[in-house]
Structures are given as C-alpha cells and as structure tokens.
Amino acid sequence: MSVQQHSREAAAAGEVGRGLLSRVAAVAYRMLVLEVQLLLAVLPAVGVVLLLDRDPSNLPLFVLALLPVAPALVAGVSAVRAAALADDLSPGRHFFRAYRRDLGATLSWAVPTSLVLAMLTFNLIHLDDVDGGAAMRPAVLLLAALVIVWAGHVIVLTAGFRFRTRDAARIALAGIIPGWGYSLGVLSLVVVAAFVVLVASEVVLLLLLWAFVGLLALMGRPVFVRVTERHTAPD
C-alpha cells in the first residue's frame, strides 16, 4: 500500500463521528447511496418489465428480464459488507468496485439460472394444457423454489469469495440444508417482493431495494462464517 493511499484511508477513517446521531446519519447516507446505485444497475430490467403487460403468459419474459438484478444484488451485498468495515462516507466506491469485479462471475451462473427459471415458469403456465399436468405443479414449484434458494446462496458466495463458478455452485447446493435459516430467509424475501408488487406496485419494490439487499447481507452472515471455516477465507 502506498503512503498516499494509506493517508487517504486514514483520513477517511475519521469522516464518521463517534456520536449516535453521526452514526445514524452515516448509515442513512450509505443506504441512500446504495439505493441510487441499485436503481441504476437494474434500470435495464425496469425498462423491459414496464413494457410487459401483467399477463401470465409474460411471466417467462419477466423472469428473463430480471437478469440484471443478479449483478446488482451481488454488488449490493458486497458493498454492505465492505461499508460495515470501512468507517468512511464514500460508500459508492464499494458498490462500483464490486460490480466491475464480479460482473463476469455473476453472469456465468445467473444466465443459466434465469433460463432454467423461465423454463419452469413456462411449464407452470401450461401444465393445465397437458393431461395430468396439474399433478406435476407441486414438483415444479418445489424445483423452482430450490433454484431460487440456490441462487440466493450463490449471491452470497460471489459477493464474499473468489470461487470458480462450478465450485460456488457445488458449495451453494451443499449449503442449502445446513444454512436452512438463510434459505428460508431468501424464500421469505421473494414472497414479500411478490406481495409488494401485487398489493402496491413495482415502484414501491424498487424503492425498497436497499432494504432487501441489507437483509440479504445480514442473513448471509452465518453463510459467510460457515464457508470461511470449511473452505477458504473471504476476499
């Protein structure tokens, strides 16, 4: 580390006061910056979703349109973790750094995951058109839930570790049951997100992105600890 960089970090360390009011204001500022960055990152998805009619036949397209959300969530979780360790008022750099660093790694698993979920959604829509298809609905729903939970685990792994894609996929799959608390938390967030969209609107959900990312980072702490102990140290 250069002397100049060390000086900048030392100066940044004193940006946040030790008082309660200063701490609360710093957290609010960080969450505001995070929300703006998340909105910018998911803007392509928002544009496509707004063009789609609220029709069940468009659900597979809706799932595919949400692909930009995965890199945003990874960068958001990474930024929240980094901000908790850095006592400064420059939270934006954590998000942009993580987004650039993890974009390729995230897309390597997010693209096939989106395709699988879109296919499962398509099958759910058309199960009634097949003889005996209704009996398969619980199995398809269970598989879709498993894929979503697995993706939630991979988000944490991508945000905190530098695993190869196949290793992250294997570790995430093996951690679904041991990390049942986080797994249930991921499903709960998905249910809450769907409820917010149905009862309110997509706009309300977008304004709550910072809260969802913060909860992912908070719930994912046991996952970070477990993976660190069993596999490697976080980046």
C-alpha positions in Angstrom: 0.0 0.0 0.0 1.4 3.4 -1.0 1.9 6.2 1.6 -0.6 8.3 -0.3 -3.2 5.6 -0.3 -2.6 5.0 3.4 -3.1 8.6 4.1 -6.4 8.8 2.2 -7.7 5.8 4.1 -6.6 7.2 7.4 -8.3 10.4 6.7 -11.4 8.6 5.6 -11.5 6.7 8.9 -12.3 9.9 10.7 -15.1 11.0 8.5 -17.8 9.5 10.8 -18.1 10.8 14.3 -18.4 8.6 17.3 -21.8 10.0 18.4 -25.0 8.1 17.9 -26.5 10.8 15.7 -23.4 10.8 13.5 -23.6 7.0 13.2 -27.3 7.0 12.3 -26.8 9.8 9.7 -23.9 7.9 8.2 -25.9 4.7 7.9 -28.8 6.6 6.3 -26.5 8.2 3.8 -24.9 4.9 2.9 -28.3 3.3 2.3 -29.4 6.3 0.2 -26.3 6.0 -2.0 -26.8 2.2 -2.2 -30.4 2.6 -3.3 -29.4 5.0 -6.1 -26.7 2.6 -7.3 -29.1 -0.3 -7.2 -31.7 1.6 -9.2 -29.1 2.4 -11.8 -27.9 -1.2 -12.0 -31.4 -2.6 -12.5 -32.6 0.1 -14.9 -32.4 -2.2 -18.0 -34.6 -4.7 -16.2 -37.1 -2.0 -15.1 -37.4 -0.8 -18.7 -38.3 -4.2 -20.0 -40.6 -5.1 -17.2 -42.6 -1.8 -17.6 -43.2 -2.8 -21.3 -44.7 -6.1 -20.4 -48.4 -6.5 -19.7 -49.5 -8.1 -16.4 -50.4 -11.3 -18.1 -49.4 -14.8 -17.0 -48.1 -15.6 -20.5 -45.4 -12.9 -20.0 -44.0 -14.4 -16.8 -41.1 -16.3 -18.6 -40.1 -13.0 -20.2 -40.4 -11.2 -16.9 -38.0 -13.8 -15.3 -35.5 -13.3 -18.2 -35.8 -9.5 -17.8 -34.7 -9.7 -14.2 -31.2 -10.9 -15.2 -29.6 -7.5 -14.4 -30.8 -7.9 -10.8 -28.3 -10.6 -10.0 -25.2 -8.5 -10.5 -26.8 -5.6 -8.7 -27.6 -7.9 -5.7 -24.1 -9.3 -5.6 -22.5 -5.8 -5.7 -25.0 -4.6 -3.1 -24.3 -7.4 -0.7 -20.5 -6.9 -1.2 -20.9 -3.1 -0.7 -22.9 -3.5 2.6 -20.2 -5.9 3.9 -17.4 -3.5 2.9 -19.2 -0.4 4.3 -19.6 -2.2 7.7 -15.8 -2.5 7.9 -14.9 1.0 6.5 -15.7 3.9 8.7 -16.0 6.5 5.9 -18.6 8.4 3.9 -17.6 7.1 0.5 -19.9 4.1 0.1 -20.3 4.4 -3.6 -16.8 3.1 -4.4 -17.6 -0.2 -2.7 -20.5 -0.9 -5.0 -18.8 0.1 -8.3 -15.7 -1.8 -7.4 -17.7 -5.0 -6.6 -19.9 -4.6 -9.7 -16.9 -4.4 -12.0 -15.1 -7.2 -10.3 -17.9 -9.7 -10.0 -20.0 -9.0 -13.1 -18.5 -11.8 -15.2 -18.6 -14.3 -12.4 -22.2 -13.4 -11.6 -23.4 -13.7 -15.2 -21.7 -17.1 -15.5 -24.3 -18.6 -13.2 -27.1 -16.0 -13.4 -27.7 -16.5 -17.2 -28.3 -20.3 -17.0 -30.3 -19.8 -13.8 -32.6 -17.3 -15.5 -33.1 -19.7 -18.4 -34.0 -22.6 -16.0 -36.4 -20.4 -14.1 -38.0 -19.1 -17.3 -38.5 -22.7 -18.5 -40.0 -23.7 -15.2 -42.3 -20.7 -15.3 -43.4 -21.6 -18.8 -44.2 -25.1 -17.7 -46.2 -23.9 -14.8 -48.3 -21.7 -17.0 -49.1 -24.5 -19.5 -49.4 -27.5 -17.1 -53.2 -27.4 -17.4 -52.9 -28.0 -21.1 -51.3 -31.4 -20.5 -53.1 -34.5 -19.3 -52.1 -35.0 -15.6 -50.2 -31.8 -15.7 -51.9 -30.4 -12.6 -50.4 -33.2 -10.5 -46.9 -32.1 -11.5 -47.4 -28.5 -10.3 -46.1 -29.1 -6.7 -43.0 -30.7 -8.0 -42.3 -27.9 -10.5 -42.9 -25.3 -7.7 -40.6 -27.1 -5.4 -37.9 -27.2 -8.1 -38.3 -23.5 -8.8 -38.1 -22.7 -5.1 -34.9 -24.8 -4.9 -33.3 -23.0 -7.8 -34.2 -19.6 -6.2 -32.7 -20.6 -2.8 -29.6 -21.9 -4.5 -29.2 -18.6 -6.4 -29.6 -16.8 -3.1 -26.7 -18.8 -1.7 -24.6 -18.2 -4.8 -25.2 -14.4 -4.4 -23.5 -14.5 -1.0 -20.7 -16.7 -2.2 -20.0 -14.5 -5.3 -20.1 -11.3 -3.1 -17.7 -12.6 -0.5 -15.4 -15.2 -2.1 -13.5 -15.7 -5.3 -14.6 -19.3 -6.1 -14.8 -20.8 -9.6 -18.4 -21.0 -10.8 -18.6 -24.8 -10.5 -17.1 -24.7 -7.0 -19.5 -21.9 -5.9 -22.5 -23.9 -7.4 -21.4 -27.0 -5.5 -20.9 -25.2 -2.2 -24.2 -23.4 -2.6 -26.1 -26.6 -3.2 -24.4 -28.3 -0.3 -25.2 -25.4 2.0 -29.0 -25.2 1.4 -29.9 -27.5 4.2 -27.1 -26.6 6.7 -28.0 -23.0 6.0 -31.7 -23.5 6.3 -32.2 -20.2 8.1 -30.8 -18.3 5.2 -32.6 -20.5 2.7 -35.9 -19.7 4.4 -34.9 -16.0 4.5 -34.4 -16.0 0.7 -37.8 -17.5 0.1 -39.4 -15.1 2.5 -37.8 -12.1 0.7 -39.2 -13.4 -2.7 -42.7 -13.8 -1.2 -42.5 -10.3 0.3 -41.3 -8.9 -3.0 -44.2 -10.6 -4.9 -46.7 -9.3 -2.3 -45.4 -5.8 -2.5 -45.7 -5.8 -6.3 -49.3 -7.3 -6.2 -50.6 -5.0 -3.4 -48.7 -1.8 -4.3 -46.6 -1.6 -7.4 -43.1 -2.2 -8.9 -42.2 1.3 -8.0 -42.6 0.6 -4.2 -40.4 -2.5 -4.6 -37.7 -0.5 -6.4 -37.7 2.0 -3.6 -37.1 -0.8 -1.1 -34.2 -2.4 -2.9 -31.7 -1.2 -0.3 -33.7 -2.9 2.5 -33.8 -6.2 0.6 -30.0 -6.1 -0.1 -29.3 -5.1 3.5 -31.4 -8.1 4.7 -29.6 -10.5 2.4 -26.2 -9.3 3.7 -27.4 -9.6 7.3 -29.0 -13.0 6.9 -26.0 -14.2 4.9 -23.5 -13.7 7.8 -23.8 -17.3 9.0 -23.2 -18.4 5.4 -20.0 -16.3 5.2 -18.8 -17.8 8.5 -19.6 -21.4 7.6 -18.0 -21.2 4.2 -14.9 -19.4 5.6 -14.4 -22.1 8.2 -14.9 -25.0 5.8 -13.4 -23.8 2.6 -11.4 -20.6 2.4 -11.1 -17.0 3.7 -13.3 -14.2 2.3 -11.8 -11.8 -0.1 
